[in-house]
Amino acid sequence: MTAPRCSVILPTHNRANTLPRAVASVLAQTMADFELIIVDDASTDGTAALLKTLTDPRIRIARAERNQGPSAARNTGLAMARAPVVAFLDSDDLYLPERLAVSLAVFEHEPDVICTLCSARREDKTGQGREVLLQAARLSAPAFEWAMICDLVGVESTSITVSREHAAAIGGFCPALRRTEDREFLIRLAPRGALRVLPDVLFAKGWSTDGLSNDWAAAGRGLVDYVHARPELFGRYRKLGHYFATKILVMHLRHRDLPTLLADLRRFHAAGLLAGGPVQLWRDHSAVRRYRRAHSSAEALAGLSGPPADWIGE
């Protein structure tokens, strides 16, 4: 059997209400040479019945016996994938018609690129959308890695298209992470090749009240899990660890969520993310914020090579 040009991996858990829209958006692609791998992560709603109604021969389905989270579900799909290039889709998002065609064209014309990211239309709870545009950029492996570590380029799982060979070689996504797992995956991927950032709006980010991205109270726990997976945020890039922690604390203040603020203060202190005291934390937060603003343009990204020399080891 001839392998398709692209494998689309769609993990889902209790999303029977949004899954049909996500599936339909893949089947409506202008580039039709794909396989769609749906991984049902032990849903307990009507997902199983819905999947039985899908008859397109390009669809393959796997079901987990117990819920393991999005990372493990994506890894199941990655192990099943037959195409040389893999794209991801969250079950509350949807592809726009050129999502696969535009991304695959990069792999065909730039053989050293192992990953692309694309821009999005982000929906709010009213169904209205606004475009979230990424700056067009081509980043070498060192610049790619640093851009991911420093969060200079926005990352959504549905934005990622990647070489299957390289994704498999690094072991896929970290199963222990349920937040920021997409960025951590790309940090490990980055040393293997270049990244192309596309300004094209190729997918719509859906709104789910119970989605992980809207669970603000869990952000602190997610950060602690993330920095344990990326220990450089405790050490050589401590400024970044301080910045991510204080950013979450400020968010809790803005939401007037005192219980979660106090809980995360304790959590971050125990994790070593508040070392140096309030003055040092504010200095580091301000330094990272200035740096990120200065490197947000297409020109600055194009000249990116790695971290500032004076950040390392401080």
N, C-alpha and C positions, 0 to 999 in steps of 0.2 A: 504494500500500500504506500503510495506516495505521501510524504509528509507535507502538511500544510505550510504556508509561509509564516503563519503566526498562531500561537496558542494563547487564547484569552482565558485567564484564571479568575473565576468569580466565586469567592467564598461567601457563604450566607448562613445566618442563624436567626430564625424567627423573623424573617422579612417577607412573608408571603404577600404582604400588601404592596411592597415596592419591587420585588423580584421580577414580576412580569415586565415592568417597564425597562428594567436593566437588561433583561434577556432580549427584548425586542430591539433595543438600541444597538446590540451587537449584530443581530440578524439583519439590520438595516444598513450595515456598513457598505460603503462604495467598493471596498476591497473585500471580496467574498471568499478568498482562499484562506480560511482560518478554521480552527476547531475551538469550541467553547467548552471549557471544563468547569462544571458547576460542582462545588464541594459543599454539601449540606453538613454543617457542623452540628449535627444532632439537634435539629430544630424540633420543637414540640407544638408548633402551630400547624397551618395547613400546607407547609412547604412540600412535604413528601407527596401529597396528592397532586399539588401543582406540577411537580417535576414529572409525574407520570403522564401528563398531557403534552409534554414537549416531544415533538416527532421529527424535528429537523435532524438529518443524519450527521450534521457537524457537531451536535451536542453530545458530550459525554458527562456522565454523572457519577460522583462518588459520595458516599455517606459515612460520616464518622459515628461510631457507636456511643461516644460521649463527647460533650463539648470540650474542645481544647483551645479555642481562641483563634483569632484571625491568622496569626503567624503560622501555626501548625496546619491550618486549613490551606493556606497558600502553598505551604511546602508539599502537601499532598498533591495539589494540582501541578506543582513544578515537577514532581516525580513522574506524573502521568504525561506531561507535555511531550509532543513529538516534533514540534516546530523548532527551528533554530532561534527564533525570537519569541519572547513571552511578554504579554501585556496583562495588566491587572485591572480589575473592576470591582469596586465595592457594591454590594447589592442595593444600597440606597442611592447610588449615583447612576448616571447614564452617559453613554458615549454619544457624541455628535457624529454625523455621518462620515466625516473624513478622519476620524480618530486613528484608525489603523493605517490608512493609506499614507498620511503625512509622516507618521512616525517611521514606518518601514522604509520610506524613501531615503531617510537619513542613513540607515544601516546599509542600504545598497550603494550609496555614493560616498560614504565615509567609513571605510572598513575598520579604522581604529576606534570608532565610537562603539561603546558597549552598552550605553544607556541614553535614553532621552527622557526629558520631562516636558510637560506642556502646560499651557495656561487653561483657565477654567472659568465657567460661569457658576457663581455660587448662589444657591437659592436660600432665601430666608424662610421663616415660619409662615409667612403669608403667601409663599409661592413666587414672590418677586425675585428677580435675579440681578446680580451685578458682576461684571467681569473682573477677574483677578488675574492681571497680566504679569507674566514673568518677562524679565529682560532677555532678549536674544543673546546667547553666549555660547561659545565653545570652550570648554575647560579641559586642560590637560589633566592627567591623573593626579598630580600633586594639588593642583588648584581645585579639582573636583572634590578631593578628600577634605581639604580645608573649608571649602564652601559648605559642605555638609556638616562638618563639626561646628562651624560658627553660625550655622543657620542663615546663610546669606541668600539662599535660594529656597523658596517655598516648596514643600514636598507633600503630596497627597498620594496615597497608594494607587489611585485610579490614573494618576499622571504618569506612572512608571512604565516604560517599555525597555526591555533588557535582553541581552544575550543569554539564552538558556544555559549555554555551556559555562559562562562565568558565574551566573547565579547559582547553579548547582555546585560549582567548585568551592564556593564559600559556605555551603551548607544552607542556603536559603535564608529565611527570616528566623530571628531568635524567638523560639516558642515561649520563653519566659516573659516576653514583653507583649502587652496589649495596647500600649500607647507608645508613640514615637518609634515603633518597630520598623516603619518604612525608612526613616532617616538612619537608624542604626544599621539596617541592611545596606544602604547606599554607602555609608562610611567604610564598611568592610569591602564593598565591591570596588570602590574608587581606585585603589592602587593598580587595578588590572587594566585600566584603559580610560578613554576620554568620555566626557559627557557633552551632549548637545542639549541646550535649553531652548525650547521653542516658544515664541510669543503667541503662537496660534491657539485659539480657544477651541479645544478639542473634546471637552467633556463638561458635564454639569454636575456640580457637587450638591447632592440632595440634602434636605433638612430632615432630621429625625430627632424628636424630643428626647429619645432614649439613646441616641448615638454617643459614642465615646467622646467625640470632639465637643459635645455640649455638656459633658459631665465635668463641670468646673471643679467640683469638690474632690474629684479623683486626680486632679492634675499633679498635686504634690506627691502622692504615692507613685504616680507614673514617672515623675522626674527622678525619684530615688531609685526606682528600678532601672531607669535609663542610665544614670551615672554609674551604677554598679556594673552595667554592661560596658560602659565607656569610662574606665577609671582615670583616663587623662583629665577628666573634668574635676577630679579631686586634686590632681598633681600639676602636670606641666601646663595645663590650660585652666588653672583654678579660677582665673577671672571669668571665664565662661560659666563655670559651675555657679559662681556667685551671681552672675547676671541672670541665669535661668531661674535660680531660686528666688531672688528678689523680685523678678518679674511676676512670678506666681503670687507672692505675698502682696504685691501692689494690686493685683487683680482681685484678691479677696477683699482688700480695703475698699476698692471701687464698688464691689458688689455688697459691701457692708455685711460680709459673712464672717463675723467674729469667731464662732466656734471652729470653722475650718482654718481660719488664719492662725489661731492658737495651736491647733493640731499640727499644722504644717510647720510652724515655728519649732515645735518639739521634734518633729520628724526630721527636719533639715539639720537641726543642731546635732541630733544623734548620728546623722549620716555624715557629718563633717562638712556640710555645705554652707555653714555660717561662720567659718573660721576667720579670725582677724578682727571681729568687732564691727559695730555699725558704721564707723567712719570708713574702714577699709572696704566694706561691702558697698557703700555708696560710691566710693571712688571707682571700684571695679565695674559697678553697674554703669556709671557714667562713661567710663572709658570704652566699654564694649558697645554701648548705645551709639557713641560718636563714631566708632569704627564701622559699625554696621551701616549707619547712614551714609558715611563717606564711600562705602563700597557697594552701594545699591544700584548704581547706574550701569548701563551696558559697557561703558568705557572702562569703569573701574573693574568690573568682572573680567573683561578681556585682558586686563593687565595683572590679574591675580596670579600669584605663584605659590603662596603658602602663608603661614601665620607670621605676624610681626615678630621680629627677632627679640624684642624686649618683653614679649608675653611669655615666652617659653621658660618654664622653671620658676616663675615668680610665685 
